[in-house]
Amino acid sequence: MFSSSMLSRGGPSLDVSFMGGLPGSVTYSRASPAWYFNSSGSLAQAAANEPRFDYDPATLVMRGLLNEEQKTNLFRNNASPVTQSISVVAQAYTLSFYGTGSIVLSGAKEATVNGVGAFPARTTYTFTPTAGTLTLTVSGSLNYAQLEAGLFATSVIVTGDNAVARAADSVKITSIPWFNSVSGALSVEFIPPEGLIAGTYPWVACFNDGSTSNEIGCYLNGNTMRIATKVQAGGVTQMDLACSNPVNIVDVQKVAMRYAQNDFAGASNGSNLVTDVSGTVPVVTKLNLGRERDEAAPMSCWLRRFRYWNCALDNVVLQRVTQ
């Protein structure tokens, strides 16, 4: 749903739902095909630049618009995997697959990973090998094996005789005439990924001018597992406050914030507000969703809804929209 006018008195001037459609105001791109679960719970392929409205394969409930960072599946011929050796470096990897079989790791890492059950149950195992050759010995019934760098499994990447890279999703609004440069508020509803990396700060929504010098938005703190709201103006931090409730991984999260001269506030999941009463409002020109800027701080998540008010919501309303 989208409207460029006030939906009701005190209502948002922009209300974008990602639960099954892509409004014309949103620019979406992805430079490669990618896979997702359709409404029947089956794996389906989306063409390059085609959005993925992803469903939970077990419950068949829609999760939202799937937004992911770039990832590469190193496991070859993964639909019907066989034993193979892969060169790895000393960093975190996640192995995942469906089925009741097992994969024995040897060489750069020693471990046995047993399948947890038939599809759609997915087995995941995160580890850090030594640099060298990792041998993956496959036995029993399993499919869609995936080995990717990182601390959590992303959507299935189907491979053939070679590793396959899935390009990053890009979701943005490049024209924001409805934005109030004096005061306003925004809220985002999303489902975060299964894991966050300490020391990283992926963004779920960010008004910006193409740089980190001027921005207004919300991100996840990989160290504290909390949603934070942040405002930068002229390269100087005006507000950077973590909301009090910790993130519940793979559950729906709601965050809202307001901005005005010397009046900033944020809330998540109905929590008590965090506030800052000193600071200025930056000049911004566009909105990125699921990342900070076009190529920075991406978040693998399901986007569900974004709302914007061209006025500063009071504390009671700000909390209410996150419940």
LOFILO-847104 format. One record per residue (C-alpha): residue in three letters; x, y, z; residue number from 1. Coordinates in pm, 1 decimal. Each point is the difference from the previous one (the first is absolute). Layout:
N
<rec type="Ala" c1="X" c2="Y" c3="Z" seq="NUM"/>
...
//
This chain:
323
<rec type="Met" c1="0.0" c2="0.0" c3="0.0" seq="1"/>
<rec type="Phe" c1="129.9" c2="346.6" c3="-82.0" seq="2"/>
<rec type="Ser" c1="-133.3" c2="350.0" c3="29.7" seq="3"/>
<rec type="Ser" c1="178.5" c2="328.4" c3="-53.5" seq="4"/>
<rec type="Ser" c1="-265.5" c2="190.1" c3="195.5" seq="5"/>
<rec type="Met" c1="-103.0" c2="-11.2" c3="362.4" seq="6"/>
<rec type="Leu" c1="-186.9" c2="-325.5" c3="60.9" seq="7"/>
<rec type="Ser" c1="-191.0" c2="143.8" c3="292.9" seq="8"/>
<rec type="Arg" c1="35.7" c2="281.3" c3="246.7" seq="9"/>
<rec type="Gly" c1="333.4" c2="-60.2" c3="169.7" seq="10"/>
<rec type="Gly" c1="62.7" c2="-295.7" c3="-231.3" seq="11"/>
<rec type="Pro" c1="314.6" c2="-64.2" c3="-200.6" seq="12"/>
<rec type="Ser" c1="67.3" c2="192.9" c3="-318.9" seq="13"/>
<rec type="Leu" c1="167.9" c2="-313.3" c3="-136.9" seq="14"/>
<rec type="Asp" c1="-104.3" c2="-358.1" c3="73.7" seq="15"/>
<rec type="Val" c1="179.7" c2="-273.3" c3="-193.8" seq="16"/>
<rec type="Ser" c1="-92.9" c2="-365.7" c3="48.1" seq="17"/>
<rec type="Phe" c1="237.1" c2="-270.1" c3="-123.3" seq="18"/>
<rec type="Met" c1="-243.9" c2="-282.0" c3="69.1" seq="19"/>
<rec type="Gly" c1="-62.5" c2="-111.4" c3="-356.8" seq="20"/>
<rec type="Gly" c1="59.7" c2="296.4" c3="-227.1" seq="21"/>
<rec type="Leu" c1="253.2" c2="265.4" c3="-91.5" seq="22"/>
<rec type="Pro" c1="-128.5" c2="360.1" c3="-16.2" seq="23"/>
<rec type="Gly" c1="101.6" c2="204.9" c3="-303.0" seq="24"/>
<rec type="Ser" c1="184.1" c2="246.5" c3="221.6" seq="25"/>
<rec type="Val" c1="250.2" c2="-271.2" c3="98.9" seq="26"/>
<rec type="Thr" c1="302.6" c2="-74.6" c3="-216.1" seq="27"/>
<rec type="Tyr" c1="104.0" c2="-364.4" c3="25.9" seq="28"/>
<rec type="Ser" c1="293.6" c2="-181.2" c3="-160.6" seq="29"/>
<rec type="Arg" c1="216.0" c2="-311.3" c3="31.3" seq="30"/>
<rec type="Ala" c1="261.3" c2="-82.1" c3="-263.2" seq="31"/>
<rec type="Ser" c1="-53.1" c2="-378.4" c3="3.7" seq="32"/>
<rec type="Pro" c1="-276.6" c2="-260.7" c3="28.1" seq="33"/>
<rec type="Ala" c1="-80.3" c2="-114.6" c3="353.9" seq="34"/>
<rec type="Trp" c1="-211.3" c2="-261.3" c3="176.5" seq="35"/>
<rec type="Tyr" c1="-282.5" c2="29.8" c3="253.6" seq="36"/>
<rec type="Phe" c1="-295.7" c2="-196.1" c3="140.8" seq="37"/>
<rec type="Asn" c1="-329.3" c2="65.1" c3="-178.9" seq="38"/>
<rec type="Ser" c1="-351.2" c2="-11.4" c3="148.3" seq="39"/>
<rec type="Ser" c1="-5.2" c2="-380.9" c3="-37.2" seq="40"/>
<rec type="Gly" c1="318.9" c2="-35.3" c3="201.6" seq="41"/>
<rec type="Ser" c1="200.3" c2="-110.2" c3="-303.9" seq="42"/>
<rec type="Leu" c1="334.1" c2="138.8" c3="-110.8" seq="43"/>
<rec type="Ala" c1="-44.4" c2="234.2" c3="-295.1" seq="44"/>
<rec type="Gln" c1="242.6" c2="206.6" c3="-202.7" seq="45"/>
<rec type="Ala" c1="-39.0" c2="372.7" c3="-50.0" seq="46"/>
<rec type="Ala" c1="163.6" c2="157.7" c3="-304.0" seq="47"/>
<rec type="Ala" c1="254.6" c2="277.7" c3="36.6" seq="48"/>
<rec type="Asn" c1="-166.5" c2="318.8" c3="128.6" seq="49"/>
<rec type="Glu" c1="-313.6" c2="-192.1" c3="99.9" seq="50"/>
<rec type="Pro" c1="-100.9" c2="52.1" c3="366.1" seq="51"/>
<rec type="Arg" c1="-41.0" c2="-305.2" c3="223.1" seq="52"/>
<rec type="Phe" c1="-309.5" c2="-3.1" c3="220.7" seq="53"/>
<rec type="Asp" c1="107.2" c2="-285.5" c3="221.8" seq="54"/>
<rec type="Tyr" c1="-212.4" c2="-245.7" c3="202.7" seq="55"/>
<rec type="Asp" c1="84.4" c2="-218.7" c3="297.6" seq="56"/>
<rec type="Pro" c1="14.6" c2="-348.2" c3="-159.6" seq="57"/>
<rec type="Ala" c1="-136.1" c2="-165.5" c3="315.3" seq="58"/>
<rec type="Thr" c1="-294.8" c2="228.5" c3="81.1" seq="59"/>
<rec type="Leu" c1="-54.8" c2="153.8" c3="-348.1" seq="60"/>
<rec type="Val" c1="-23.5" c2="342.3" c3="166.8" seq="61"/>
<rec type="Met" c1="147.1" c2="286.4" c3="-200.1" seq="62"/>
<rec type="Arg" c1="313.7" c2="146.8" c3="157.1" seq="63"/>
<rec type="Gly" c1="33.0" c2="302.2" c3="-228.1" seq="64"/>
<rec type="Leu" c1="234.9" c2="131.6" c3="-266.8" seq="65"/>
<rec type="Leu" c1="324.1" c2="-194.9" c3="27.1" seq="66"/>
<rec type="Asn" c1="299.2" c2="235.6" c3="8.7" seq="67"/>
<rec type="Glu" c1="347.1" c2="-154.0" c3="13.8" seq="68"/>
<rec type="Glu" c1="363.2" c2="92.8" c3="-33.3" seq="69"/>
<rec type="Gln" c1="221.5" c2="-158.4" c3="-264.5" seq="70"/>
<rec type="Lys" c1="90.2" c2="-363.3" c3="76.8" seq="71"/>
<rec type="Thr" c1="175.6" c2="-286.1" c3="-181.2" seq="72"/>
<rec type="Asn" c1="-82.9" c2="-369.8" c3="37.5" seq="73"/>
<rec type="Leu" c1="327.9" c2="-192.7" c3="-21.7" seq="74"/>
<rec type="Phe" c1="-170.8" c2="-342.2" c3="4.7" seq="75"/>
<rec type="Arg" c1="-18.2" c2="-126.1" c3="-359.0" seq="76"/>
<rec type="Asn" c1="-296.7" c2="-189.9" c3="-148.7" seq="77"/>
<rec type="Asn" c1="-180.6" c2="61.2" c3="325.3" seq="78"/>
<rec type="Ala" c1="-348.8" c2="-124.8" c3="-95.2" seq="79"/>
<rec type="Ser" c1="134.7" c2="-357.6" c3="15.0" seq="80"/>
<rec type="Pro" c1="329.8" c2="51.2" c3="183.8" seq="81"/>
<rec type="Val" c1="295.2" c2="-237.2" c3="-7.9" seq="82"/>
<rec type="Thr" c1="329.4" c2="-8.5" c3="187.6" seq="83"/>
<rec type="Gln" c1="232.8" c2="284.7" c3="-99.4" seq="84"/>
<rec type="Ser" c1="293.8" c2="211.2" c3="114.0" seq="85"/>
<rec type="Ile" c1="-11.4" c2="379.0" c3="22.6" seq="86"/>
<rec type="Ser" c1="272.6" c2="258.1" c3="65.6" seq="87"/>
<rec type="Val" c1="-77.2" c2="212.5" c3="305.9" seq="88"/>
<rec type="Val" c1="163.9" c2="277.3" c3="201.8" seq="89"/>
<rec type="Ala" c1="5.9" c2="57.2" c3="376.0" seq="90"/>
<rec type="Gln" c1="-337.1" c2="171.6" c3="36.9" seq="91"/>
<rec type="Ala" c1="-351.8" c2="-93.9" c3="102.4" seq="92"/>
<rec type="Tyr" c1="-203.2" c2="-220.4" c3="-235.8" seq="93"/>
<rec type="Thr" c1="-348.4" c2="-146.3" c3="25.9" seq="94"/>
<rec type="Leu" c1="-87.7" c2="-341.4" c3="-139.9" seq="95"/>
<rec type="Ser" c1="-368.4" c2="-73.8" c3="-58.4" seq="96"/>
<rec type="Phe" c1="-210.5" c2="-269.9" c3="-164.3" seq="97"/>
<rec type="Tyr" c1="-337.1" c2="-174.9" c3="3.1" seq="98"/>
<rec type="Gly" c1="-54.7" c2="-369.0" c3="74.4" seq="99"/>
<rec type="Thr" c1="87.4" c2="-279.3" c3="240.1" seq="100"/>
<rec type="Gly" c1="347.9" c2="-82.3" c3="-129.9" seq="101"/>
<rec type="Ser" c1="330.3" c2="131.6" c3="130.7" seq="102"/>
<rec type="Ile" c1="311.0" c2="188.3" c3="-105.9" seq="103"/>
<rec type="Val" c1="337.0" c2="-77.8" c3="156.3" seq="104"/>
<rec type="Leu" c1="251.0" c2="286.2" c3="-4.8" seq="105"/>
<rec type="Ser" c1="370.2" c2="-78.0" c3="-13.0" seq="106"/>
<rec type="Gly" c1="324.0" c2="173.5" c3="-85.8" seq="107"/>
<rec type="Ala" c1="-35.1" c2="369.2" c3="86.7" seq="108"/>
<rec type="Lys" c1="-273.6" c2="-90.0" c3="253.5" seq="109"/>
<rec type="Glu" c1="-96.7" c2="-323.6" c3="175.5" seq="110"/>
<rec type="Ala" c1="-369.4" c2="-48.8" c3="73.9" seq="111"/>
<rec type="Thr" c1="-306.0" c2="-212.1" c3="-78.0" seq="112"/>
<rec type="Val" c1="-325.9" c2="176.2" c3="-82.5" seq="113"/>
<rec type="Asn" c1="-314.3" c2="-214.0" c3="10.2" seq="114"/>
<rec type="Gly" c1="-321.0" c2="102.2" c3="-172.7" seq="115"/>
<rec type="Val" c1="-285.7" c2="101.8" c3="226.5" seq="116"/>
<rec type="Gly" c1="-281.6" c2="-131.8" c3="-219.8" seq="117"/>
<rec type="Ala" c1="-183.3" c2="6.6" c3="-328.4" seq="118"/>
<rec type="Phe" c1="-75.3" c2="320.2" c3="-188.3" seq="119"/>
<rec type="Pro" c1="-79.8" c2="273.4" c3="102.6" seq="120"/>
<rec type="Ala" c1="219.6" c2="-58.7" c3="306.5" seq="121"/>
<rec type="Arg" c1="339.3" c2="154.6" c3="-74.1" seq="122"/>
<rec type="Thr" c1="321.0" c2="-103.6" c3="172.0" seq="123"/>
<rec type="Thr" c1="256.5" c2="277.1" c3="59.0" seq="124"/>
<rec type="Tyr" c1="351.0" c2="-14.2" c3="141.8" seq="125"/>
<rec type="Thr" c1="225.6" c2="305.2" c3="44.0" seq="126"/>
<rec type="Phe" c1="374.2" c2="-44.7" c3="45.4" seq="127"/>
<rec type="Thr" c1="340.5" c2="157.1" c3="-61.6" seq="128"/>
<rec type="Pro" c1="250.6" c2="-223.5" c3="-180.5" seq="129"/>
<rec type="Thr" c1="371.4" c2="40.4" c3="-40.4" seq="130"/>
<rec type="Ala" c1="109.6" c2="121.7" c3="-341.5" seq="131"/>
<rec type="Gly" c1="34.0" c2="-288.3" c3="-242.3" seq="132"/>
<rec type="Thr" c1="-212.8" c2="-273.7" c3="-154.3" seq="133"/>
<rec type="Leu" c1="-330.5" c2="-101.9" c3="156.6" seq="134"/>
<rec type="Thr" c1="-132.3" c2="-342.9" c3="-99.7" seq="135"/>
<rec type="Leu" c1="-375.9" c2="-52.9" c3="30.8" seq="136"/>
<rec type="Thr" c1="-95.8" c2="-368.6" c3="-2.4" seq="137"/>
<rec type="Val" c1="-368.3" c2="-49.6" c3="-77.7" seq="138"/>
<rec type="Ser" c1="-207.7" c2="-299.7" c3="103.6" seq="139"/>
<rec type="Gly" c1="-370.2" c2="-79.6" c3="19.4" seq="140"/>
<rec type="Ser" c1="-288.7" c2="206.6" c3="-127.0" seq="141"/>
<rec type="Leu" c1="51.9" c2="374.8" c3="-25.3" seq="142"/>
<rec type="Asn" c1="-27.2" c2="282.1" c3="-251.5" seq="143"/>
<rec type="Tyr" c1="61.8" c2="370.0" c3="-61.3" seq="144"/>
<rec type="Ala" c1="327.4" c2="-2.6" c3="191.0" seq="145"/>
<rec type="Gln" c1="148.6" c2="346.2" c3="43.4" seq="146"/>
<rec type="Leu" c1="337.6" c2="122.6" c3="124.2" seq="147"/>
<rec type="Glu" c1="24.8" c2="377.4" c3="27.4" seq="148"/>
<rec type="Ala" c1="213.2" c2="250.5" c3="187.1" seq="149"/>
<rec type="Gly" c1="-176.2" c2="147.2" c3="303.2" seq="150"/>
<rec type="Leu" c1="-166.2" c2="-85.7" c3="329.0" seq="151"/>
<rec type="Phe" c1="-343.1" c2="-104.8" c3="-129.6" seq="152"/>
<rec type="Ala" c1="-156.1" c2="-172.9" c3="-298.3" seq="153"/>
<rec type="Thr" c1="-161.8" c2="214.6" c3="-266.6" seq="154"/>
<rec type="Ser" c1="-253.3" c2="-106.7" c3="-262.8" seq="155"/>
<rec type="Val" c1="80.8" c2="-301.8" c3="-215.0" seq="156"/>
<rec type="Ile" c1="244.7" c2="62.6" c3="-284.8" seq="157"/>
<rec type="Val" c1="-28.5" c2="-278.8" c3="-257.7" seq="158"/>
<rec type="Thr" c1="333.7" c2="-98.1" c3="-156.7" seq="159"/>
<rec type="Gly" c1="129.8" c2="-212.8" c3="-286.8" seq="160"/>
<rec type="Asp" c1="357.7" c2="-97.8" c3="-68.7" seq="161"/>
<rec type="Asn" c1="129.4" c2="327.5" c3="146.6" seq="162"/>
<rec type="Ala" c1="-62.2" c2="224.2" c3="298.3" seq="163"/>
<rec type="Val" c1="-281.3" c2="251.0" c3="-57.1" seq="164"/>
<rec type="Ala" c1="-33.4" c2="355.8" c3="132.6" seq="165"/>
<rec type="Arg" c1="-333.2" c2="162.7" c3="77.8" seq="166"/>
<rec type="Ala" c1="12.4" c2="378.7" c3="-43.1" seq="167"/>
<rec type="Ala" c1="-122.1" c2="234.4" c3="272.4" seq="168"/>
<rec type="Asp" c1="-356.5" c2="129.7" c3="1.8" seq="169"/>
<rec type="Ser" c1="-48.4" c2="376.6" c3="-20.5" seq="170"/>
<rec type="Val" c1="-317.9" c2="169.8" c3="127.6" seq="171"/>
<rec type="Lys" c1="-20.8" c2="379.1" c3="-4.8" seq="172"/>
<rec type="Ile" c1="-214.4" c2="306.3" c3="-62.7" seq="173"/>
<rec type="Thr" c1="197.3" c2="257.1" c3="-196.3" seq="174"/>
<rec type="Ser" c1="-260.4" c2="277.9" c3="-2.1" seq="175"/>
<rec type="Ile" c1="-122.1" c2="123.4" c3="340.6" seq="176"/>
<rec type="Pro" c1="-204.5" c2="320.6" c3="-56.1" seq="177"/>
<rec type="Trp" c1="-215.9" c2="-95.6" c3="300.6" seq="178"/>
<rec type="Phe" c1="299.8" c2="19.5" c3="237.4" seq="179"/>
<rec type="Asn" c1="-20.1" c2="275.9" c3="262.9" seq="180"/>
<rec type="Ser" c1="347.1" c2="150.1" c3="50.5" seq="181"/>
<rec type="Val" c1="-102.2" c2="156.6" c3="334.3" seq="182"/>
<rec type="Ser" c1="-169.4" c2="-284.8" c3="186.4" seq="183"/>
<rec type="Gly" c1="-146.1" c2="-341.8" c3="-63.6" seq="184"/>
<rec type="Ala" c1="-20.7" c2="-362.1" c3="106.3" seq="185"/>
<rec type="Leu" c1="46.3" c2="-341.8" c3="-155.1" seq="186"/>
<rec type="Ser" c1="-70.4" c2="-361.0" c3="88.4" seq="187"/>
<rec type="Val" c1="118.8" c2="-331.6" c3="-143.4" seq="188"/>
<rec type="Glu" c1="-137.9" c2="-351.5" c3="42.3" seq="189"/>
<rec type="Phe" c1="237.7" c2="-281.5" c3="-92.7" seq="190"/>
<rec type="Ile" c1="131.5" c2="-345.3" c3="88.5" seq="191"/>
<rec type="Pro" c1="375.3" c2="-11.4" c3="69.9" seq="192"/>
<rec type="Pro" c1="233.0" c2="-283.7" c3="-106.0" seq="193"/>
<rec type="Glu" c1="86.5" c2="-302.7" c3="210.8" seq="194"/>
<rec type="Gly" c1="334.2" c2="144.5" c3="103.8" seq="195"/>
<rec type="Leu" c1="176.9" c2="331.1" c3="42.6" seq="196"/>
<rec type="Ile" c1="374.6" c2="46.1" c3="-20.8" seq="197"/>
<rec type="Ala" c1="165.7" c2="176.6" c3="293.2" seq="198"/>
<rec type="Gly" c1="159.4" c2="322.9" c3="-113.2" seq="199"/>
<rec type="Thr" c1="-245.9" c2="52.2" c3="-286.7" seq="200"/>
<rec type="Tyr" c1="-290.9" c2="242.3" c3="-14.8" seq="201"/>
<rec type="Pro" c1="-241.5" c2="-86.5" c3="-283.7" seq="202"/>
<rec type="Trp" c1="-265.8" c2="260.3" c3="-75.3" seq="203"/>
<rec type="Val" c1="-368.3" c2="-67.7" c3="-57.2" seq="204"/>
<rec type="Ala" c1="-93.1" c2="356.0" c3="-109.2" seq="205"/>
<rec type="Cys" c1="208.9" c2="307.2" c3="-75.7" seq="206"/>
<rec type="Phe" c1="-81.3" c2="341.8" c3="-139.0" seq="207"/>
<rec type="Asn" c1="329.6" c2="129.9" c3="-138.1" seq="208"/>
<rec type="Asp" c1="172.0" c2="217.6" c3="-259.0" seq="209"/>
<rec type="Gly" c1="216.5" c2="-279.1" c3="-141.2" seq="210"/>
<rec type="Ser" c1="251.6" c2="26.0" c3="283.3" seq="211"/>
<rec type="Thr" c1="20.2" c2="-78.4" c3="371.1" seq="212"/>
<rec type="Ser" c1="37.0" c2="370.4" c3="78.4" seq="213"/>
<rec type="Asn" c1="-373.7" c2="68.3" c3="-12.8" seq="214"/>
<rec type="Glu" c1="-243.6" c2="-274.9" c3="94.7" seq="215"/>
<rec type="Ile" c1="-307.2" c2="-83.5" c3="207.4" seq="216"/>
<rec type="Gly" c1="-94.3" c2="-358.4" c3="69.5" seq="217"/>
<rec type="Cys" c1="7.5" c2="-328.4" c3="189.6" seq="218"/>
<rec type="Tyr" c1="254.7" c2="-278.9" c3="20.5" seq="219"/>
<rec type="Leu" c1="78.6" c2="-318.3" c3="192.4" seq="220"/>
<rec type="Asn" c1="294.8" c2="-1.8" c3="236.7" seq="221"/>
<rec type="Gly" c1="179.2" c2="-333.1" c3="-47.2" seq="222"/>
<rec type="Asn" c1="173.4" c2="36.0" c3="336.6" seq="223"/>
<rec type="Thr" c1="-302.1" c2="65.7" c3="221.7" seq="224"/>
<rec type="Met" c1="-273.9" c2="-164.0" c3="-211.0" seq="225"/>
<rec type="Arg" c1="-212.2" c2="312.9" c3="28.6" seq="226"/>
<rec type="Ile" c1="-164.0" c2="230.1" c3="-252.6" seq="227"/>
<rec type="Ala" c1="147.6" c2="348.9" c3="0.1" seq="228"/>
<rec type="Thr" c1="-112.8" c2="330.5" c3="-151.2" seq="229"/>
<rec type="Lys" c1="256.7" c2="241.3" c3="-137.8" seq="230"/>
<rec type="Val" c1="26.2" c2="350.4" c3="-146.6" seq="231"/>
<rec type="Gln" c1="311.9" c2="144.6" c3="-163.9" seq="232"/>
<rec type="Ala" c1="27.5" c2="360.3" c3="-121.9" seq="233"/>
<rec type="Gly" c1="308.7" c2="136.7" c3="-169.9" seq="234"/>
<rec type="Gly" c1="196.9" c2="-306.7" c3="107.7" seq="235"/>
<rec type="Val" c1="-81.9" c2="56.3" c3="368.2" seq="236"/>
<rec type="Thr" c1="-215.2" c2="-240.9" c3="200.4" seq="237"/>
<rec type="Gln" c1="-313.5" c2="175.0" c3="129.1" seq="238"/>
<rec type="Met" c1="-169.4" c2="-312.1" c3="141.8" seq="239"/>
<rec type="Asp" c1="109.5" c2="-363.0" c3="33.6" seq="240"/>
<rec type="Leu" c1="-215.4" c2="-182.9" c3="253.7" seq="241"/>
<rec type="Ala" c1="-75.3" c2="-369.6" c3="48.4" seq="242"/>
<rec type="Cys" c1="-358.6" c2="-93.2" c3="80.7" seq="243"/>
<rec type="Ser" c1="-47.1" c2="-188.9" c3="325.6" seq="244"/>
<rec type="Asn" c1="-150.8" c2="-324.7" c3="-131.9" seq="245"/>
<rec type="Pro" c1="242.9" c2="-259.3" c3="-142.7" seq="246"/>
<rec type="Val" c1="-65.7" c2="-135.8" c3="-348.6" seq="247"/>
<rec type="Asn" c1="-187.1" c2="-329.6" c3="-24.0" seq="248"/>
<rec type="Ile" c1="164.7" c2="-168.3" c3="-296.0" seq="249"/>
<rec type="Val" c1="-236.1" c2="-110.4" c3="-281.5" seq="250"/>
<rec type="Asp" c1="-296.2" c2="166.1" c3="174.5" seq="251"/>
<rec type="Val" c1="-180.6" c2="307.3" c3="-134.8" seq="252"/>
<rec type="Gln" c1="168.3" c2="317.2" c3="126.9" seq="253"/>
<rec type="Lys" c1="-147.6" c2="350.5" c3="4.3" seq="254"/>
<rec type="Val" c1="205.0" c2="315.7" c3="45.8" seq="255"/>
<rec type="Ala" c1="-96.4" c2="367.8" c3="-19.9" seq="256"/>
<rec type="Met" c1="182.4" c2="328.7" c3="42.9" seq="257"/>
<rec type="Arg" c1="-64.5" c2="372.0" c3="-21.3" seq="258"/>
<rec type="Tyr" c1="228.8" c2="286.1" c3="-89.0" seq="259"/>
<rec type="Ala" c1="-14.8" c2="376.3" c3="53.5" seq="260"/>
<rec type="Gln" c1="238.2" c2="270.4" c3="109.2" seq="261"/>
<rec type="Asn" c1="116.0" c2="-97.1" c3="352.6" seq="262"/>
<rec type="Asp" c1="-268.7" c2="-268.2" c3="21.6" seq="263"/>
<rec type="Phe" c1="79.9" c2="-359.6" c3="-102.4" seq="264"/>
<rec type="Ala" c1="-156.7" c2="-321.7" c3="126.4" seq="265"/>
<rec type="Gly" c1="-11.5" c2="-370.8" c3="-82.0" seq="266"/>
<rec type="Ala" c1="-199.5" c2="-305.4" c3="111.0" seq="267"/>
<rec type="Ser" c1="-20.0" c2="-366.3" c3="-95.4" seq="268"/>
<rec type="Asn" c1="-256.4" c2="-270.9" c3="67.9" seq="269"/>
<rec type="Gly" c1="-194.4" c2="216.5" c3="243.2" seq="270"/>
<rec type="Ser" c1="303.3" c2="74.1" c3="217.3" seq="271"/>
<rec type="Asn" c1="65.0" c2="310.6" c3="206.1" seq="272"/>
<rec type="Leu" c1="124.7" c2="287.9" c3="-212.8" seq="273"/>
<rec type="Val" c1="360.4" c2="107.3" c3="-36.4" seq="274"/>
<rec type="Thr" c1="40.2" c2="374.0" c3="-56.1" seq="275"/>
<rec type="Asp" c1="257.2" c2="264.8" c3="-85.9" seq="276"/>
<rec type="Val" c1="-79.7" c2="369.6" c3="44.5" seq="277"/>
<rec type="Ser" c1="297.7" c2="145.7" c3="-183.9" seq="278"/>
<rec type="Gly" c1="78.2" c2="-4.9" c3="-370.7" seq="279"/>
<rec type="Thr" c1="-83.2" c2="121.6" c3="-349.3" seq="280"/>
<rec type="Val" c1="-184.6" c2="-160.0" c3="-292.4" seq="281"/>
<rec type="Pro" c1="210.8" c2="-90.6" c3="-306.1" seq="282"/>
<rec type="Val" c1="-78.9" c2="60.0" c3="-366.3" seq="283"/>
<rec type="Val" c1="-85.9" c2="-332.0" c3="-169.6" seq="284"/>
<rec type="Thr" c1="-105.7" c2="-87.0" c3="-354.5" seq="285"/>
<rec type="Lys" c1="-113.0" c2="-366.0" c3="-10.0" seq="286"/>
<rec type="Leu" c1="-99.0" c2="-304.3" c3="203.6" seq="287"/>
<rec type="Asn" c1="172.4" c2="-338.1" c3="7.8" seq="288"/>
<rec type="Leu" c1="-171.0" c2="-304.2" c3="152.9" seq="289"/>
<rec type="Gly" c1="201.3" c2="-300.7" c3="112.4" seq="290"/>
<rec type="Arg" c1="327.3" c2="192.4" c3="-12.9" seq="291"/>
<rec type="Glu" c1="162.2" c2="325.9" c3="104.4" seq="292"/>
<rec type="Arg" c1="95.7" c2="133.4" c3="-342.9" seq="293"/>
<rec type="Asp" c1="-8.4" c2="-164.6" c3="-343.0" seq="294"/>
<rec type="Glu" c1="300.7" c2="-222.5" c3="68.0" seq="295"/>
<rec type="Ala" c1="49.2" c2="27.1" c3="375.6" seq="296"/>
<rec type="Ala" c1="-103.8" c2="-188.9" c3="315.7" seq="297"/>
<rec type="Pro" c1="-257.4" c2="-235.3" c3="-159.1" seq="298"/>
<rec type="Met" c1="-240.9" c2="-202.1" c3="213.4" seq="299"/>
<rec type="Ser" c1="-126.7" c2="-343.9" c3="-95.5" seq="300"/>
<rec type="Cys" c1="-363.5" c2="20.3" c3="109.6" seq="301"/>
<rec type="Trp" c1="-363.1" c2="-13.9" c3="-101.7" seq="302"/>
<rec type="Leu" c1="-144.3" c2="349.3" c3="-51.4" seq="303"/>
<rec type="Arg" c1="-368.8" c2="19.5" c3="92.1" seq="304"/>
<rec type="Arg" c1="-107.4" c2="362.9" c3="34.4" seq="305"/>
<rec type="Phe" c1="141.9" c2="353.8" c3="-3.1" seq="306"/>
<rec type="Arg" c1="-189.1" c2="309.1" c3="114.0" seq="307"/>
<rec type="Tyr" c1="90.6" c2="369.1" c3="8.3" seq="308"/>
<rec type="Trp" c1="-172.7" c2="292.4" c3="171.5" seq="309"/>
<rec type="Asn" c1="82.0" c2="358.3" c3="-102.5" seq="310"/>
<rec type="Cys" c1="-37.2" c2="111.1" c3="360.9" seq="311"/>
<rec type="Ala" c1="173.5" c2="-98.6" c3="322.6" seq="312"/>
<rec type="Leu" c1="-210.4" c2="-263.2" c3="180.3" seq="313"/>
<rec type="Asp" c1="-33.9" c2="41.0" c3="375.9" seq="314"/>
<rec type="Asn" c1="137.2" c2="-261.0" c3="240.0" seq="315"/>
<rec type="Val" c1="-327.7" c2="-187.0" c3="49.4" seq="316"/>
<rec type="Val" c1="-65.6" c2="-39.5" c3="-373.4" seq="317"/>
<rec type="Leu" c1="361.6" c2="-85.5" c3="-74.6" seq="318"/>
<rec type="Gln" c1="-16.8" c2="-293.1" c3="241.0" seq="319"/>
<rec type="Arg" c1="-345.0" c2="-105.8" c3="-119.0" seq="320"/>
<rec type="Val" c1="107.8" c2="-46.2" c3="-362.2" seq="321"/>
<rec type="Thr" c1="264.1" c2="-252.4" c3="115.1" seq="322"/>
<rec type="Gln" c1="-241.1" c2="-222.8" c3="191.5" seq="323"/>
//
